[in-house]
Amino acid sequence: MLTSNSKARSEPFVSVVTPFYNTGQYLEECIRSVLSQTYHNYEYLLVNNCSTDRSLDIANTYAKKDSRIKVYTNIQFMTQMGNYNNALRLISKESKYCKIVEADNFVFSNCIQEMVDVAEKHPSVGVVGALRIKGSTIGCKGLPYPSQKVKGTDVLRIYLMQRKNLLGNPTCNMISSQLIRERHDFYDENSMLEDLEVFFQILGNVDFGYVHQVLSFTRNQDSITSSIEIYNPYLLHAYILMAKYGKIYLTDNEYKKYFTEIQNEYFQYLARCFIRSHIQRGENEYWKEFWNYHKKGCDYIQCNYKSLLNEYIFDYITDYLLNPKFAVRNLYHFVKNNRLKEKT
């Protein structure tokens, strides 16, 4: 009969990584969730990005209690993704898998065990995902039960054609450490959606494992995307990924169909925002930042942003002029929604 120590030694070694910056409000909950794991054969790397709150003190306090915890502090402040990349470069050469747990999120006690079990059962799997709770809803849904393994390309095709995100944020996944070591910078710091785009670069050659259980909790605003949530970035993200990877993972006919759909939906949305921004002149600073963000995204994939936007604005205004009922109905809903916002 195996003792708990001998069992831990027989299990694959896992590197758990939490990069953090000024997350004292949530960091202790995050650390406790990792230390409560039913899986025991892991190291826990806490990487401090020059925090100015009590985050480092919290990390050091727990490091004194558990020898698996190692605390690192960057010599100088890095960008968020720079800190993530730096943290991933610190994982042990002995680790077979890597689990990121973002500092403002947490994982449930069976998370690592369930993910390792799937990965060990299916050696072709390079990334393991699972259901998650985001705020008050369950996310990363989409694979039929009880399938534990699908082709990585199938996950990407589901995103491109159905816009179902089975990957979630970094806390949702466990990744083969070898895949991380093969990239000096695991995340492309120049990407507009670095935490998602990396999977479009690595899942083309490996399978995707899946646990049909809720294994992590993500706050309503993911730490990586929280700063851009107000710009409603998700249509832009879908458009970027379709433009960059649609031709790789879809057939020619599929690409033409779904690229046209997402481009129409995205620029129709921007056309509506253009009209709204001219009505809401009191919010000029917000709209300035909004347009800068979306222009940057379109520039990232080198699309003819101004020409397309003008074309869709013209079509939208023409619809108003030629269809008074359409115009009145939309104006009514717009005024109604703004009055509701004012009351709240």
C-alpha positions in Angstrom: 0.0 0.0 0.0 1.4 3.4 -1.0 1.8 6.0 1.7 0.8 9.6 0.8 4.5 10.6 0.4 5.3 7.6 -1.9 2.2 8.3 -3.9 3.2 11.9 -4.4 6.6 10.8 -5.6 5.0 8.5 -8.2 2.8 11.3 -9.6 4.0 13.6 -12.4 5.6 16.8 -11.1 3.6 19.9 -11.7 4.7 23.5 -11.7 1.9 25.8 -10.3 2.5 29.5 -11.1 0.9 32.7 -9.8 2.3 36.0 -11.2 1.0 38.9 -9.1 1.0 42.7 -8.8 -0.9 44.5 -6.1 -3.5 41.7 -5.6 -3.5 41.7 -1.8 -7.2 41.7 -1.7 -7.4 38.2 -3.4 -4.0 36.6 -3.2 -4.4 34.8 0.1 -7.6 33.1 -1.2 -5.7 32.1 -4.3 -2.7 30.6 -2.4 -5.0 28.7 0.0 -6.8 27.2 -3.0 -3.5 25.8 -4.4 -2.4 24.5 -1.0 -5.7 22.7 -0.5 -5.2 20.5 -3.6 -5.7 16.8 -3.2 -2.7 16.4 -5.5 0.6 16.9 -3.7 3.5 16.5 -6.1 4.0 20.1 -7.2 6.0 23.3 -6.7 4.3 26.6 -6.3 6.0 29.7 -7.8 4.7 33.1 -6.6 6.2 35.8 -8.9 5.9 39.4 -7.6 5.9 42.2 -10.1 7.2 44.9 -7.8 4.0 45.1 -5.8 3.5 48.2 -3.5 0.6 46.7 -1.4 0.8 43.8 1.1 0.9 41.1 -1.6 4.6 40.2 -1.1 4.1 40.0 2.7 1.3 37.5 2.1 3.4 35.4 -0.3 6.3 35.3 2.1 4.1 34.4 5.0 2.9 31.3 3.2 6.3 30.4 1.8 7.6 30.1 5.4 4.8 27.5 6.1 5.2 25.3 3.0 8.5 24.3 1.4 6.8 23.8 -2.0 6.4 27.6 -2.3 9.1 29.7 -3.8 8.7 33.5 -4.0 10.4 35.6 -6.7 10.5 39.4 -7.1 11.3 41.0 -10.4 14.2 43.4 -10.4 12.1 46.0 -12.3 8.5 46.4 -13.1 7.2 44.5 -16.2 4.1 44.6 -18.2 1.5 42.1 -17.1 2.3 39.6 -19.9 6.0 40.2 -19.4 5.5 39.1 -15.8 3.6 36.0 -16.9 6.4 35.1 -19.4 9.0 35.7 -16.8 7.2 33.5 -14.3 6.8 30.6 -16.8 10.5 30.7 -17.5 11.1 29.8 -13.8 9.3 26.5 -13.8 11.3 23.4 -12.8 13.0 21.4 -15.5 11.5 18.4 -13.8 7.9 19.4 -14.2 5.7 17.6 -16.7 2.7 20.0 -16.5 2.2 23.6 -15.7 -0.8 25.2 -14.0 -1.3 28.9 -14.0 -3.5 30.2 -11.2 -4.1 33.9 -11.6 -3.8 35.9 -8.3 -7.4 37.2 -8.3 -8.9 33.8 -9.1 -8.8 30.4 -7.4 -9.1 26.7 -8.1 -11.1 24.0 -6.4 -9.4 21.3 -4.4 -9.6 18.5 -7.1 -8.4 20.8 -10.0 -4.8 19.6 -10.5 -5.7 15.9 -9.8 -8.5 15.8 -12.4 -6.4 17.6 -15.0 -3.4 15.4 -14.5 -5.6 12.3 -14.7 -6.9 13.3 -18.1 -3.4 14.2 -19.4 -1.9 11.0 -18.2 -4.7 8.9 -19.7 -4.2 10.6 -23.1 -0.5 11.2 -23.9 -1.3 13.2 -27.1 -3.0 15.9 -25.0 -1.0 19.1 -24.7 -3.6 21.3 -23.0 -6.3 20.4 -20.5 -9.4 22.5 -19.9 -12.5 22.3 -17.8 -15.7 24.1 -16.9 -15.3 27.2 -14.8 -17.4 29.6 -12.8 -17.1 33.2 -14.0 -18.9 35.5 -11.7 -22.2 33.6 -11.3 -22.3 31.7 -14.6 -20.6 28.5 -15.8 -18.3 29.0 -18.7 -16.1 27.0 -21.1 -19.1 24.8 -22.0 -19.4 23.1 -25.4 -17.9 19.6 -25.5 -20.4 16.7 -25.3 -20.1 14.5 -22.3 -18.2 12.2 -21.6 -15.5 13.0 -24.2 -12.2 13.7 -22.5 -10.1 14.3 -25.6 -10.6 16.0 -29.0 -8.2 17.3 -31.6 -6.8 20.7 -30.7 -7.8 21.9 -34.2 -11.4 21.0 -33.4 -11.4 23.3 -30.4 -10.1 26.1 -32.6 -12.7 25.4 -35.3 -15.5 25.5 -32.7 -14.3 29.0 -31.6 -14.0 30.3 -35.2 -17.4 28.9 -36.4 -19.5 28.9 -33.3 -17.6 31.4 -31.2 -17.7 29.0 -28.2 -14.6 29.6 -26.1 -13.6 26.3 -24.5 -10.3 27.7 -23.3 -11.3 30.6 -21.0 -8.5 32.4 -19.2 -5.1 31.1 -18.0 -6.6 29.8 -14.7 -8.8 27.4 -16.6 -6.1 25.3 -18.2 -3.2 23.0 -17.5 -0.4 23.0 -20.2 2.4 20.6 -21.0 5.6 22.1 -19.6 7.4 21.0 -22.8 5.1 23.3 -24.8 6.0 26.1 -22.6 9.7 25.4 -22.7 9.6 25.4 -26.5 8.7 29.1 -26.5 11.1 31.7 -25.0 8.1 34.0 -24.6 5.0 31.8 -24.1 2.7 34.7 -24.6 3.2 37.1 -27.5 3.4 40.5 -25.7 2.6 42.3 -28.9 -0.7 40.5 -29.4 -4.0 42.1 -28.8 -5.3 39.0 -27.1 -2.2 37.2 -26.0 -3.9 34.7 -23.5 -6.1 33.3 -26.3 -4.0 33.7 -29.4 -1.2 31.4 -27.9 -3.6 28.5 -28.1 -4.2 29.1 -31.8 -0.5 28.7 -32.2 0.0 25.5 -30.2 -3.2 23.5 -30.5 -2.6 22.8 -34.1 -0.2 20.1 -33.2 -1.6 18.6 -30.0 -4.9 17.3 -28.6 -7.1 19.0 -26.1 -8.1 17.3 -22.9 -11.3 18.2 -21.1 -12.7 17.6 -17.6 -16.5 17.8 -17.3 -16.3 19.5 -13.9 -16.1 23.0 -12.6 -12.5 23.3 -11.5 -11.8 27.0 -11.2 -13.4 30.3 -10.3 -12.8 33.5 -12.2 -14.0 36.9 -11.1 -16.4 38.7 -13.4 -13.5 40.6 -15.0 -10.6 38.4 -16.0 -7.4 39.9 -14.8 -5.9 40.1 -18.3 -8.9 41.5 -20.0 -10.4 43.7 -17.2 -8.8 46.9 -18.4 -10.5 46.6 -21.9 -13.9 45.2 -20.9 -15.5 48.7 -21.2 -14.6 48.7 -24.9 -16.6 45.5 -25.6 -13.6 43.7 -27.2 -15.1 40.3 -27.9 -16.4 40.9 -31.5 -13.0 42.5 -32.3 -11.2 39.4 -30.9 -13.3 37.1 -32.9 -12.6 39.2 -36.0 -8.8 39.2 -35.3 -8.6 35.4 -34.8 -10.7 34.8 -37.9 -8.5 37.0 -40.0 -5.3 35.5 -38.7 -6.1 31.9 -38.3 -9.3 31.2 -40.3 -7.4 30.2 -43.5 -5.3 27.8 -41.4 -8.1 25.9 -39.6 -11.1 26.2 -41.9 -11.7 25.1 -45.5 -11.8 27.8 -48.2 -15.6 27.8 -48.3 -15.9 27.9 -44.5 -13.5 30.7 -44.2 -15.3 32.9 -46.8 -18.7 32.2 -45.0 -17.6 32.9 -41.4 -15.2 35.7 -42.2 -18.0 37.6 -44.0 -20.3 36.9 -41.1 -18.0 38.2 -38.4 -16.8 41.2 -40.5 -20.5 42.2 -41.1 -21.4 41.8 -37.4 -18.4 43.7 -36.2 -18.5 46.7 -38.5 -22.3 47.0 -38.1 -21.6 47.2 -34.4 -19.0 49.9 -35.0 -21.4 51.8 -37.2 -24.0 51.8 -34.4 -21.3 53.0 -32.0 -20.4 55.8 -34.4 -23.9 57.2 -34.3 -24.1 56.7 -30.6 -20.8 58.5 -30.0 -22.0 61.5 -31.9 -25.2 61.6 -29.8 -23.3 61.2 -26.5 -21.0 64.1 -26.9 -20.7 64.4 -23.1 -18.6 61.3 -23.0 -15.9 62.3 -25.5 -13.0 60.8 -23.5 -14.5 57.4 -23.4 -15.3 57.4 -27.1 -11.8 58.6 -28.0 -10.3 55.6 -26.1 -12.9 53.3 -27.6 -12.0 54.2 -31.2 -8.3 54.1 -30.4 -8.7 50.5 -29.1 -10.7 49.2 -32.0 -8.5 51.0 -34.6 -5.4 49.4 -33.0 -7.1 46.0 -33.3 -7.9 46.5 -36.9 -4.4 47.8 -37.6 -3.1 44.6 -35.9 -4.5 42.5 -38.8 -3.9 45.2 -41.4 -7.6 45.6 -42.4 -8.7 48.7 -44.2 -10.4 50.1 -41.1 -11.4 53.6 -42.3 -12.8 52.5 -45.6 -14.8 49.6 -44.1 -16.1 51.7 -41.3 -17.3 54.5 -43.7 -19.0 51.9 -45.9 -20.9 50.4 -43.0 -21.8 53.8 -41.5 -23.2 54.8 -45.0 -25.3 51.6 -45.1 -26.5 52.1 -41.6 -27.6 55.7 -42.2 -29.2 54.7 -45.5 -31.3 52.1 -43.6 -32.5 54.9 -41.3 -33.5 57.2 -44.2 -35.2 54.5 -46.2 -36.9 52.8 -43.4 -38.5 55.3 -40.9 -40.0 52.5 -38.9 -36.6 51.0 -38.3 -35.2 54.4 -37.4 -38.0 55.2 -34.9 -37.8 51.8 -33.2 -34.0 52.0 -32.8 -34.2 55.6 -31.5 -36.9 54.5 -29.0 -34.8 51.7 -27.6 -31.7 53.9 -27.5 -33.5 56.6 -25.5 -35.2 54.0 -23.2 -31.8 52.3 -22.4 -30.2 55.7 -21.7 -32.9 56.6 -19.3 -32.6 53.3 -17.5 -28.8 53.9 -17.1 -29.5 57.4 -15.6 -31.8 55.9 -13.0 -29.3 53.3 -12.0 
